């Protein structure tokens, strides 16, 4: 199994953050199918203030670039991503339009 960690910011608005969390209490079934169908076995998103951290455990053959390609071709995923972008904002210093940014592991025990 592989582990990935990504980060992203939400817009710093308590009402928007609460709404974003409500969406994640009932993620659309097509999105869940897209996640599990790509080889992601476990996914957890944590929030502190408006900063998100997503941890994914995947099958060994999981390819993030392939997942991105499949997502780009999936109209329902694109609808979800467009909706979520109403709540999200890019991290400082990343290329415009970049959403989740992979974090580099620096310590393991």
Order of alpha helices (4+ residues) and beta strands (2+ residues): beta-alpha-alpha-beta-beta-alpha-alpha-beta-beta
